[in-house]
Amino acid sequence: MRSSTSIHGYLFLCILLAALLVPSALSAQTPIPGELLTFQQAIDTALKNQPTVAAAFHAVRASEARIGEALANYYPQINLTGTYNRYSAPVGSTASVAQLPTGTAGSVTSTSGTTGGFYDRYTSVAGATATIFDFGRTPSQVQIQRYNTESARFNLENTKDDVVFNVKQAYYNLLQAQRKVTIGRETVEQFKKHLVQAQAFFEVGLKPKFDVTKAEVDLSNAQLALIQAENNLRLARVTLNNAMGLPDVVDYRVEDILSYTKYDLPYERAIDQAYRQRADLLSMVSQKRSSKESITLAKRNYLPSLTGSAAYYYAGTGFPLDEAWNFGVNLTWQIFSGFLTKYQVAEAQANYDATTANEANLKLTILLQVQQAYLTLREAGERIANTELTVRQAAENLDLATGRYQAGVGNPIEVADALVVHSNAQVGYVTALYDYKIGAARVERAIGIR
């Protein structure tokens, strides 16, 4: 009974965990046609599907593997070797067995006991070599690879930041295109109503044919603008799909978040925050540390290295083979290398200086990006307030012009102008909202906020 209760409890726990994990897993699923795609789902989908993120992730894995490659120098190298050779000895000479393969200490010599003819040679060797002390070369190599891996991880984060910004830009652009299509359709409907009114007045003799012709031309222009807006909407959807890493166009709906919310982060804090958390700058810092350690590694080539070796082997021209072993230590010190080490140190120093200069240049670039983003954000915010007022004034002017025409005292040019001004004011307001959202996204990208 107790066992059954435990099993039921375990199953309940598994179902509960699955229920908790499913929403997070679904948030990164490919958008389904007709369903609502939220802003966060678009970002999650891009981070999951974008090949650039996958490439940067595998670059981190490769860099982590290079740490293991450097650590391998701490361990002995063990080799097993087996050889067979067929020899021809000159007539009247004594056959001398060749030296054992490289990696074994010493050699064995045996005689076949015959003059001339052929004989066989068998060798099997188990050997090991190990670095006893290399005056810090291996620790430097390991540290260099650790700095490089740290840099690769920051590069991955920087790639993700780029992907997120591209999704934000494409998402806001799609919302802007949708709003403009809506404005275009409303404008077409208003011109259609004006055309119907002009035709009615013409038929009863209250207005000339000019009013009808003018209304038809204005309607055609509005329809042309609507066609362009609808194509821009299709292009915006394709761009968002590409930003999310989706190969096919999916007819999903998007969450409309194109509204004004004041971005609240003081400029002075933004600069300090950018220098502390920008992934590309942190990657550059890691590269600089790696370059500095490379100087130390290059200088250690002036120093000797001490290695040890040992081998156990069987060798001979017939069975049973002779058994032997050896071990030893080897001190290697390159006294002169044609100034190779000198130039290796100079190269490492130059690479370090170049990385330092690149770091300073990147800081200047970050400062410029933050300044530009804040200026754009402020200008777009000011335009939002102005365009809101313009939309209200244009709507009032359109009501007056339409009312005057319906009362028979206005003219079609007033109505057409009022309709165009009202449409342009609405488009200007939507554009200001888009620019403000993009400005905030640029600030976040410049600072390093995902």
N, C-alpha and C positions, 0 to 999 in steps of 0.2 A: 504493500500500500504506500509506504513511504517512497519507494522507487518510482511508482507511477506519479505521485505528487511532484517529485523532483523533475521528472520528464516534462510534465505539463508546465511547470514553472519555467523551465529552460526554453520551451517552445514559445511561451508568452513573451519572454525577454527577447528572443530572436525577432518575433513579429514587431515588438515595440521598437527595437533598434532599426529594423527595416523601414518602419513608418517614419522614423525620424530622419533617416538618410535619404529617402526617396525624393523629398522636395529639393534638397540640395543637388541631387543628381539630375533631376528634371530641369533645374534652372539653367544647366549648361547644354540642354538638348537642342537639336536643330529646330528652328521655328516651324510650326505646323501651319499649313495654309488656312487662312480664315481666323486663326487664334490671335490673341493679343500678345505682342512682344514688348515686354517692359524694357526700360533703359538698362537695368542691371542684368537682365537676361541677355541682352545684346552684348554687353561687355563679357559676361561669363562665356558665351558662345564663342566669341573671338579668341579669348585666352585658351579655350580648349581646341579650337580648330585651326588657328593661324599657323602655317608652316614655319614662319619666322620664329615663333615661340618654341616650336619643337626643335628647330635647328640650334637655337641658343641653349636649350636644355641639354641636348646631346653634346654640345661643346663643353658644358660643365662636366658631364660624365667623362669625356675624353681627358679633360684636365685633371679630374680626380684620379683617373687611371695613371696619369704621369706621376702623381705623387707616389703611387705604389711602385712604379718603375724606378724612381729615385731611391725608395726605401730598400729595393732589392739589393743594393750595394752593401747593406748591413749583413746580409746572409751569405753563407758559403755557396759556391757554385759546384755542384756535383755532376760528374759525367761518367757514363758507362760507355766503353768502346770495345768493339770486337773487330779484329782484322784477320784476313787470310791473304798470303802472298805466295806466288809461285816464282822461284828463282832459277836462273840458269847460271852455273858456275863455269868459268873458263877451265879448259883442260890443264892439269898440272897446278891448279891453284887451290887454296883452301877457302871454302864459302864462309863469309862473315855476315852474320845477321845484322840487319840495319838497326838503327836506333829506334827506340820506342816512340810512339806518336807524341806530339806536343801535348804538354799537360802532365806528363809523367817524368819523374826525376830519374836520371841515370839511364843506362842502356844495358842490354844483355847480348852476349856473343856466344854462339854455339857452332859446332862444326858437324857437317853431315856424316863425316867419316869416309867419304868417297872422294875420288878425284874426277872432276868434270861432271857432266850430266845435270840433272835437275833435283831440286829439293823443295819442300814446303815449309812455310813459316806461319805459325798460329800465335795470336796475341789477344788477350782479354784483359782490360784494365778498368778498375774502379778508382777514379781520382777526384780530388776535391781541392779547390783553391778558395782562399778567403782573404779579404783585406783586413789586415791587423790594425793599421793606423794610416790614414791618408791626410793628416793635418787639417781636418775640417772640410775637406772637399765634399764628402757625402752629406753632412749636415747642411751645408750651403745649398747643394743641389735640391735637397728635400724642401728647404725653406723657400727657395725660388719657386718651386712648383706649387707650394701652398699659397704663396702670394698670387701666382697666376690663376689658381683655382678660385681664390677669393675675387679676383678681377673678373673671371668668367661668370661667377654668380651675380655680380653686380651688372654685368652686361646682359644677363638674362632678365634682371629686373628692369633695366633700361629698355630692353626690347618690349617687355610687357607694357611699360609706360607709353611707348610709341603706339602700340596696338590699341591701348585704351583711348588715347587721344584721337586716333583715327576713327574709332567707333563713335566717340562723342561727336566729332565733327560731322561724320556721315549721318548720324542719327538726327542731330539738330537740323542738318540740311534737308533731310527727308520731311521733317515736321514743317519746315519753312515752305517747301515745295507743296505740301498738302494744303497749307493755309492759302497759298497763292492760287492754287486751283479752285479752292472754295470761293475766293474773292473774284476770280475770273468768271466762274459760273453765275455768281450773283450779279456781276456787271452785265453779262450777256442777257440775263433775265430782265434786268432793268431796261436795257436797250430794246429788247423785244416789246416790253410794255409801252415804251415811248413810240416805237414804230406803229403799234396798234392804235395808239392815240392819234398820231399824225395822220394815219390813213382814214380814221373816222372823221377827223376835222376836214380832210380834203374831200371826202365823199359828200359832205353836207355843204361844201363851199366855204368853210370858215378859214382854211389855210391853203396856201399854194402847194403845187406839186413839189416844190423845192424842199418843203419840210419832210415829205415822204422819202425823197431821194437822199436827203441828208441823214435821216434816221437809218435807212438801209446801209449806207456807207459806214456809219458809226457801228452798226451791228456787225457788219462784216469784219471791221477792225477788231472789235471785241472778241469775236469768234476766233480770229487768227491768233490773238494774244492768248486765248484759252488753249488752243492747240499747242502752242509753245510751252505753256505752263504745264500741261499734262505730259508732254514729252520730258520736260525737266523733272517731273515727279518720277517717271519711269527710270530716268538716269540716276536719280537720287537713290532709288531702291536698289538698283544694280550696284551702286557705289557702296551702300551699306552692306549688301551681301558680300561684296569683296572684302570689306573691312572685317567682317565676321569670319572670313575664310570659308564661305559657302560657295560651291561651284555653280549652283543653279539659282535662278530667280524664284523666290517663294512669295506668293501673294498673301502675306500676313498683315495684320493690323499692328499699329505701333501706339504706345502710350504717349499721349500728347502732354509734354512737360514744358512746352515753350511758353513760359510765363516769367514775370520779373520777380526775382528774389535777390535782395541786396547781398552782394558778396562782401563778407566782413572779415578781412585779414589785413592789418596795417602793413604798409609797404616796408617799413623798417624790419619788422619781424620776418617778412617774406624773404628778404635777402639772406638773413642769417639762417633761416630754415632751408633755403636752397643750397647753401654751402654745406649744410650738415647732412642732407638726405638725398641730394641728386645722385642717382645711381651711376650715371656716366662719370661724375666727378669722383665718387668713391672708387670706381673701377680704375680711374687714372691714378689715384693715390696708391692703390695696390700695385699697379704697374711700376710706379716710381719706387716702391719698396723692393720689388723684384729686381729692378735695374740696379739699385744700390747693392743688393746682395750679390748680384752678378759681378760687380767690381771686386768684392771680397773673394769670390770664387776664382776669378782670373788671377788675382795676386797669389793665391795659394798654389798656383802652378809652378811658382818658384821653389816650392818645398818638395821634399822627397815623398815617397809612398812605400809602405812596408806591407808585403803580402806573404802569406804562407801557403804551402801546398803539401799534399800527401797523396800517395797512390798505393794501391794493392793490385798486383797483376800476376797473370799466368802467361808464360811465353815459352816457345820452343819450336823445334822442327818435327816433333813427333809426340805422341801421347804415351804416358802422362806428361803434361807440361810442367816446366819448372815454376816454382812459386817464389815470389819476391815482393818486397815493399820498399817504400822510401818516403821521406818527408823532409821538409826544409823551409827556410824563410828566404825572402828575396827583398832587398832594399834597392829601390830604383830612384835615382836622382839625376834629372836631366840638367847637365851643367850648361850646355849651350844649345839653343834651338833655333838659331838664326833670328833672334829677337822676336820670335813668335809670341812668347808670353807678354813681352812689352807691348806689342800692338794689340793683343787681346785685352789687356788692361785699358789701353787707350780707347779701344772700341766700346768697352763696357762703360767707361766714364762718359764718352760722347752720347751713348744711348741714355744714360741717366740725365745728362744735361738737357737732352732733347725732350725727355719725358717731363722734366721740371718746367721747361718752357711751354709745353703743351698743356700742362696743368694750369699755368698762369693764363694762357690764352682761353682755356675753357671757362675759367672764372670770369673773365671779361665777357665772354659770350653769354654766360648765365646771367650776369648783371644786365646786359643789354636785353635779353629775352624777358626778364622780369620787368624792366622798365617799359618796354614796348607793350607787354601784356596789360600792365596797369593803366597805361595811357589809353589803350584801345578800350579797356573796360570802362574807364571813366567817361570817355567820349560817347560810347554806346548807351551808357546810363543816362547821360544828358539828353540824347536823342529820343530815348523812350518817353521821357516826360513831355518833350516838345511834340512828338508825333501823336501822342494820346490827345493832346489839345487840338492838333490839326485834324484828326479824324472826326472829333466832335464838331468842329467848325465846318468841315467839308460836308458832314451829314446834314447840318442845318442849312447850308447853302443849297444842297441838292433838294431838300424839301421845299425851299422857297422857289427855286427855279422850276421844279415840277408843278408846284401849285400855281405859279403864274401861267405856265403853259396850258394847264388844264382849265384855267379861268379864261383863256383866250387872249391874254395880254402879254404873254412871254413869246420867246422865239426859240427855235430848235438849237441854235448855237449855244444859248445859255444852258439849256438842259444837257447838251452833249459835253460842254466844258465842265459842268458841275459833276456829271457822272465820272468823267476822266479824273478830275481832281479828287473825288471821293475814293475812287479805286486806287489812285496813286498814294493817297494818304494811308489807306489800309495796308498797302504793300510796304510803305515806308515804316509803319509801325511794326509789322512782322519782321522786316529786315533788321530793325533796331533790336528787337528781342533776340533774333538769331545772333547778331553781332555781340550782344551782351553775354549770351550763353557761351559762344566761342571764346570771347575774351576771358571769361571765368575759367574755361577749360585750358586756355593758354597759360593763365596764371598758375593753375594747378600743375600743368606739365612743366613749366619753367621752375617751379619750386620743387617738384618731385613728389607731389601728392597724387596718389592713384585714386 
